[in-house]
Amino acid sequence: MNVGIIGCGTMGSGIAQVAATANCKVKVYDTNEEQLVKSAAKLEKILNRLIEKGRINEGIKTNIQNNITYSSSLKDLGSSDLVIEAIIENLDIKKSVFAELESYVSDSCLLASNTSSLSITSIAAACKKPERFIGIHFFNPAPLMKLVEIVPAIQTSQNTINSAESTIDSWGKLTVLAKDTPGFIVNKVARPFYSEALRIFEEGIVRKSREVSFATIDWALTEIGGFRMGPFTLMDFIGNDVNYVVTETVFKSFYYDPRYKPSFTQKRLSEAGYLGRKSGKGFYDYNQKSKPEPFKDETLGQKIVDRVLAMLINEAADTLHMGIATMKDIDTAMTKGVNYPKGLFKWADEIGIDKCVARLDNLYNFYHEDRYRCSAVLRKMSADKATFYKD
């Protein structure tokens, strides 16, 4: 299979590596020739590390590299069977690229965007054959992360959906199907993990004369909640600029629904250039030898976990209610896409749906904000004494 990749940044280069490892012939296009050289050099380093770890041998490395060529001409993608775009999150630029690309590729070539937050339907509308356009959203780092969200536009044909799923599955990935709504599955459902943690910090909750800190919230959600990484550590890893823009995009795209309201704390950090690990400072200062010590209070920690988890479960239930994805795909997406310790629906069953509803209602009754409204799915299941998973 001939695969074209538009953009040789982190995601484009990663997707190219995945396709080449699956023995596809890959052409990577970028307007910046210097970046193309850097992409090839970075791949060399990655493959050498894999050899050192015993995961591949020299023969496999050579084969992967021979499967990838680099070009600064979009015309060179003309022989592609599938083209995946992974460039800047700008709708007009993406539309312009695909409008030009269509004049070079065959009518049977599938076109895809790796966008994490923009409308697939809107990009497809720029194409003469929108039925062959689809969202194929990888997670960073693409070679390591198993999950890929398949996102049809409303114009996308069933044949295109089937072809995209079978192709990405054949590359050793795990696909889930999502409706074309802001954030798809993962970036929509995960919003409360960041936003509610930020809200808890901004409220300045005091316990035993100690204010809750970034480190305390991270400690609660990792040590008590079982999450692999705390929200503030994770936002620093992603980049506060990137995470804030995704939150802002989802907020605007959902017509300013207060559930997705961004945080001034994160906005100010972004404005200051405190972007996280990549800038040396974010919620934490990475120039220091060690992180601040968390205030370890089991009771406070459990309250933090209960509140964040109730919001995550509510978001998952609302995603199901809106028909964005199936229950199975939502749980798969959150465990394989962002490494949650459990699927949120399974977690809801363990906690008890009644308790989840009660926690949300308590928050709503205290704040009287629509942010804390309980999903109709949870309320009905609570009334029916039902569970998501049947024993």
C-alpha positions as CSV (number, residue, x, y, z in Angstrom):
1,M,0.0,0.0,0.0
2,N,1.2,3.5,-0.9
3,V,0.7,6.0,2.0
4,G,1.2,9.7,1.9
5,I,1.9,11.8,5.0
6,I,1.4,15.5,5.0
7,G,3.6,17.1,7.7
8,C,6.8,15.8,9.2
9,G,6.3,17.1,12.8
10,T,6.0,14.7,15.7
11,M,2.7,13.2,14.7
12,G,3.4,13.0,11.0
13,S,6.8,11.4,11.5
14,G,5.3,9.0,14.0
15,I,2.5,7.9,11.7
16,A,5.0,7.5,8.9
17,Q,7.0,5.2,11.1
18,V,3.9,3.1,12.0
19,A,2.9,2.7,8.3
20,A,6.5,1.9,7.2
21,T,6.8,-0.7,10.0
22,A,3.6,-2.3,8.6
23,N,5.5,-2.5,5.2
24,C,3.7,0.3,3.5
25,K,5.6,2.5,1.0
26,V,5.4,5.9,2.6
27,K,6.1,9.4,1.2
28,V,6.4,12.2,3.7
29,Y,5.6,15.7,2.4
30,D,6.5,19.0,4.1
31,T,7.2,22.4,2.6
32,N,10.2,22.8,5.0
33,E,13.1,20.8,3.5
34,E,15.1,21.3,6.7
35,Q,12.4,19.7,8.8
36,L,12.3,16.7,6.4
37,V,16.0,16.2,7.0
38,K,15.4,16.4,10.8
39,S,12.5,13.9,10.6
40,A,14.8,11.4,8.9
41,A,17.5,12.0,11.5
42,K,15.1,11.6,14.3
43,L,13.8,8.3,12.9
44,E,17.4,7.0,12.7
45,K,17.8,7.8,16.5
46,I,14.5,6.1,17.4
47,L,15.3,3.0,15.4
48,N,18.8,2.8,16.9
49,R,17.2,2.9,20.4
50,L,14.8,0.1,19.4
51,I,17.8,-2.0,18.3
52,E,19.6,-1.3,21.7
53,K,16.5,-2.5,23.5
54,G,16.3,-5.6,21.4
55,R,12.9,-4.8,19.9
56,I,14.1,-4.7,16.3
57,N,17.2,-5.8,14.4
58,E,19.3,-4.1,11.7
59,G,17.3,-5.7,9.0
60,I,14.0,-4.4,10.2
61,K,15.5,-0.9,10.7
62,T,16.8,-0.9,7.1
63,N,13.4,-2.0,5.8
64,I,11.6,0.7,7.7
65,Q,13.9,3.4,6.4
66,N,13.8,2.1,2.9
67,N,10.0,2.2,3.0
68,I,10.0,6.0,3.7
69,T,10.9,8.8,1.2
70,Y,10.7,12.5,1.8
71,S,9.5,15.2,-0.5
72,S,8.8,19.0,-0.6
73,S,6.4,18.6,-3.5
74,L,2.8,17.7,-2.8
75,K,2.6,16.3,-6.4
76,D,4.8,13.4,-5.2
77,L,1.9,12.0,-3.2
78,G,0.0,11.4,-6.4
79,S,0.5,7.6,-6.3
80,S,-0.9,7.3,-2.8
81,D,-3.7,4.9,-1.8
82,L,-4.2,6.7,1.4
83,V,-3.0,10.2,2.5
84,I,-3.0,11.3,6.1
85,E,-2.6,15.0,7.0
86,A,-0.9,15.9,10.2
87,I,-0.2,19.7,10.1
88,I,-1.1,22.8,12.1
89,E,-4.6,22.9,13.6
90,N,-5.9,25.5,11.2
91,L,-9.1,24.8,9.3
92,D,-8.4,27.1,6.3
93,I,-4.9,25.7,5.8
94,K,-6.1,22.1,5.9
95,K,-8.9,22.8,3.5
96,S,-6.4,24.5,1.1
97,V,-4.0,21.5,1.2
98,F,-6.7,18.9,0.5
99,A,-8.2,21.0,-2.3
100,E,-4.8,21.0,-4.0
101,L,-4.1,17.4,-3.2
102,E,-7.2,16.2,-5.0
103,S,-5.8,17.3,-8.3
104,Y,-2.9,14.9,-7.9
105,V,-4.3,11.7,-6.5
106,S,-6.5,9.1,-8.0
107,D,-10.3,9.0,-7.4
108,S,-9.8,5.9,-5.3
109,C,-7.3,7.4,-2.9
110,L,-8.6,7.8,0.7
111,L,-8.0,11.2,2.3
112,A,-7.7,11.6,6.0
113,S,-6.9,14.2,8.7
114,N,-5.2,13.5,12.0
115,T,-6.9,16.6,13.6
116,S,-7.7,16.2,17.3
117,S,-10.3,18.9,17.5
118,L,-11.4,20.4,14.2
119,S,-14.5,19.3,12.2
120,I,-13.9,16.4,9.8
121,T,-17.1,17.4,8.0
122,S,-15.9,20.9,7.5
123,I,-12.6,19.8,6.0
124,A,-14.4,17.2,3.8
125,A,-16.5,20.0,2.4
126,A,-13.4,21.4,0.7
127,C,-13.0,18.2,-1.3
128,K,-14.6,17.4,-4.7
129,K,-15.2,13.9,-3.5
130,P,-16.0,14.3,0.2
131,E,-17.3,10.8,0.5
132,R,-13.7,9.5,0.5
133,F,-12.6,11.8,3.4
134,I,-12.4,10.6,7.0
135,G,-10.7,11.5,10.3
136,I,-7.9,9.1,11.4
137,H,-6.8,10.4,14.8
138,F,-3.6,8.9,16.3
139,F,-2.3,9.6,19.8
140,N,1.2,10.8,20.7
141,P,3.6,9.0,20.4
142,A,1.9,7.3,17.4
143,P,4.3,4.3,17.3
144,L,3.6,3.4,21.0
145,M,0.0,4.4,21.5
146,K,-2.4,1.6,20.5
147,L,-5.6,3.6,20.0
148,V,-6.7,5.3,16.8
149,E,-10.1,7.1,16.6
150,I,-11.8,6.7,13.2
151,V,-14.1,9.7,12.7
152,P,-16.4,9.8,9.6
153,A,-17.7,13.1,8.3
154,I,-21.4,13.2,7.5
155,Q,-20.4,12.9,3.8
156,T,-18.1,9.9,4.4
157,S,-19.2,6.7,2.6
158,Q,-19.4,3.3,4.4
159,N,-16.8,1.9,2.1
160,T,-14.4,4.6,3.2
161,I,-15.1,3.8,6.9
162,N,-14.6,0.1,6.3
163,S,-11.3,0.7,4.4
164,A,-9.9,3.1,7.0
165,E,-10.8,0.7,9.9
166,S,-9.3,-2.4,8.1
167,T,-6.1,-0.5,7.1
168,I,-5.4,0.9,10.5
169,D,-6.2,-2.4,12.2
170,S,-3.7,-4.1,9.8
171,W,-1.1,-1.7,11.1
172,G,-1.4,-3.2,14.6
173,K,-3.6,-0.5,16.0
174,L,-6.9,-0.7,17.9
175,T,-9.6,1.4,16.3
176,V,-12.7,3.0,17.8
177,L,-15.5,4.7,15.9
178,A,-16.5,8.2,16.9
179,K,-19.1,10.7,15.6
180,D,-17.8,14.0,14.3
181,T,-18.3,16.1,17.4
182,P,-15.7,18.4,19.1
183,G,-13.0,16.4,20.8
184,F,-14.3,13.1,19.4
185,I,-14.1,10.5,22.3
186,V,-10.9,11.0,24.2
187,N,-10.5,14.8,24.1
188,K,-14.1,15.3,25.0
189,V,-14.4,12.7,27.8
190,A,-11.0,13.6,29.3
191,R,-11.8,17.3,29.7
192,P,-12.9,17.0,33.4
193,F,-9.6,15.3,34.4
194,Y,-7.9,18.6,33.7
195,S,-10.7,21.2,34.2
196,E,-12.0,19.8,37.5
197,A,-8.5,19.5,38.9
198,L,-7.9,23.1,37.9
199,R,-11.2,24.1,39.5
200,I,-10.3,22.4,42.8
201,F,-7.0,24.2,42.8
202,E,-8.5,27.6,42.0
203,E,-11.0,27.2,44.8
204,G,-8.1,27.1,47.3
205,I,-9.6,24.3,49.4
206,V,-7.9,24.3,52.8
207,R,-7.3,21.2,54.9
208,K,-5.6,21.5,58.3
209,S,-4.4,25.0,57.5
210,R,-2.8,23.7,54.2
211,E,-4.1,24.8,50.8
212,V,-4.5,22.1,48.2
213,S,-1.6,22.3,45.7
214,F,-0.9,20.9,42.2
215,A,1.3,18.2,43.9
216,T,-1.5,17.2,46.3
217,I,-4.1,16.9,43.5
218,D,-1.6,14.9,41.4
219,W,-0.8,12.7,44.4
220,A,-4.5,12.0,45.1
221,L,-5.3,11.0,41.6
222,T,-2.3,8.8,41.1
223,E,-1.9,7.2,44.6
224,I,-5.6,7.0,45.5
225,G,-7.3,7.2,42.1
226,G,-4.8,4.9,40.3
227,F,-4.2,7.2,37.3
228,R,-0.8,6.7,35.7
229,M,-0.1,10.5,35.7
230,G,-1.7,13.3,37.6
231,P,-3.5,16.1,35.7
232,F,-0.9,18.8,36.3
233,T,2.0,16.6,35.4
234,L,0.1,15.4,32.3
235,M,-0.8,19.0,31.3
236,D,2.9,19.9,31.6
237,F,3.8,16.9,29.5
238,I,1.3,17.7,26.8
239,G,2.1,21.4,26.9
240,N,-0.1,24.1,28.5
241,D,-0.5,25.9,25.2
242,V,-1.7,22.7,23.4
243,N,-4.0,21.6,26.3
244,Y,-5.5,25.0,26.7
245,V,-6.2,25.4,23.0
246,V,-8.0,22.0,22.9
247,T,-10.1,23.0,25.9
248,E,-10.9,26.4,24.4
249,T,-11.8,24.8,21.0
250,V,-14.1,22.2,22.6
251,F,-15.7,25.0,24.8
252,K,-16.4,27.2,21.7
253,S,-17.5,24.2,19.6
254,F,-20.1,23.1,22.1
255,Y,-21.6,26.6,22.1
256,Y,-19.9,27.7,25.3
257,D,-21.3,24.8,27.4
258,P,-19.9,25.6,31.0
259,R,-18.8,22.0,31.4
260,Y,-15.9,22.8,29.1
261,K,-15.0,26.2,30.4
262,P,-11.3,26.8,30.2
263,S,-9.2,27.9,33.2
264,F,-7.6,31.3,33.7
265,T,-4.8,29.6,35.6
266,Q,-3.8,27.6,32.6
267,K,-4.4,30.6,30.2
268,R,-2.0,32.8,32.3
269,L,0.7,30.1,32.3
270,S,0.4,29.8,28.5
271,E,0.6,33.6,28.2
272,A,3.7,33.7,30.4
273,G,5.4,31.0,28.2
274,Y,5.3,28.5,31.1
275,L,4.3,25.6,28.8
276,G,5.5,22.7,30.9
277,R,8.4,20.3,30.3
278,K,9.2,21.7,26.9
279,S,9.8,25.2,28.3
280,G,11.3,24.1,31.6
281,K,8.4,25.5,33.7
282,G,4.7,25.0,33.8
283,F,2.6,23.9,36.8
284,Y,6.0,22.6,38.1
285,D,9.5,24.1,37.7
286,Y,11.6,21.5,35.9
287,N,14.8,23.4,36.6
288,Q,14.4,22.4,40.2
289,K,15.9,19.0,41.3
290,S,12.7,17.7,42.7
291,K,8.9,18.4,42.7
292,P,7.2,20.0,45.7
293,E,6.1,17.5,48.3
294,P,2.3,16.9,48.3
295,F,0.2,17.3,51.4
296,K,-0.8,13.7,52.0
297,D,-4.2,13.6,53.6
298,E,-6.2,10.5,52.8
299,T,-9.6,12.1,53.5
300,L,-8.9,15.1,51.3
301,G,-7.4,13.0,48.6
302,Q,-10.4,10.7,48.4
303,K,-12.7,13.8,48.1
304,I,-10.6,15.0,45.2
305,V,-10.7,11.6,43.5
306,D,-14.5,11.3,44.0
307,R,-15.2,14.7,42.6
308,V,-13.0,14.3,39.5
309,L,-14.1,10.8,38.8
310,A,-17.8,11.8,39.1
311,M,-17.2,14.4,36.4
312,L,-15.4,12.0,34.2
313,I,-18.1,9.3,34.5
314,N,-20.8,12.0,33.8
315,E,-18.9,13.1,30.7
316,A,-18.6,9.5,29.5
317,A,-22.4,9.0,30.1
318,D,-23.2,12.1,28.2
319,T,-21.0,11.0,25.3
320,L,-23.0,7.8,25.2
321,H,-26.3,9.7,25.5
322,M,-25.3,11.9,22.5
323,G,-24.6,8.8,20.3
324,I,-20.9,9.9,19.8
325,A,-19.7,6.3,20.4
326,T,-20.7,3.0,21.9
327,M,-20.1,2.2,25.6
328,K,-17.5,-0.4,24.6
329,D,-15.6,2.1,22.4
330,I,-15.7,4.8,25.0
331,D,-14.2,2.5,27.7
332,T,-11.6,1.2,25.2
333,A,-10.7,4.8,24.1
334,M,-10.1,5.9,27.7
335,T,-8.0,2.9,28.7
336,K,-6.0,2.6,25.5
337,G,-5.9,6.3,24.5
338,V,-5.0,8.0,27.8
339,N,-4.2,4.9,29.9
340,Y,-7.0,5.2,32.5
341,P,-6.8,2.4,35.0
342,K,-10.4,1.3,34.2
343,G,-13.1,2.0,31.7
344,L,-15.4,4.8,33.1
345,F,-18.5,2.7,32.8
346,K,-17.0,-0.2,34.6
347,W,-15.8,2.3,37.2
348,A,-19.3,3.7,37.6
349,D,-20.7,0.2,38.2
350,E,-18.1,-0.5,40.9
351,I,-18.8,2.8,42.7
352,G,-22.5,2.5,42.2
353,I,-24.5,4.7,39.8
354,D,-26.6,6.0,42.7
355,K,-23.4,7.3,44.4
356,C,-22.3,8.9,41.2
357,V,-25.6,10.7,40.8
358,A,-25.6,11.8,44.4
359,R,-22.1,13.3,44.1
360,L,-23.1,15.2,41.0
361,D,-26.3,16.5,42.6
362,N,-24.4,17.6,45.6
363,L,-22.0,19.6,43.5
364,Y,-24.9,21.1,41.5
365,N,-26.9,22.0,44.6
366,F,-23.8,23.7,46.1
367,Y,-22.7,25.7,43.0
368,H,-25.9,25.9,41.0
369,E,-23.8,25.8,37.9
370,D,-24.8,23.9,34.7
371,R,-21.3,22.5,34.7
372,Y,-22.4,20.0,37.3
373,R,-25.7,18.8,35.7
374,C,-26.1,15.1,35.9
375,S,-26.4,13.2,32.6
376,A,-29.9,11.9,31.8
377,V,-28.3,8.4,31.3
378,L,-27.0,8.3,34.8
379,R,-30.2,9.6,36.3
380,K,-32.4,7.1,34.5
381,M,-30.1,4.2,35.3
382,S,-30.1,5.2,38.9
383,A,-33.9,5.2,38.9
384,D,-34.0,1.8,37.2
385,K,-31.3,0.3,39.5
386,A,-29.4,-0.6,36.4
387,T,-25.8,-1.2,35.6
388,F,-23.8,-0.6,32.5
389,Y,-22.3,-4.0,32.4
390,K,-24.4,-7.1,32.9
391,D,-23.0,-9.8,35.1
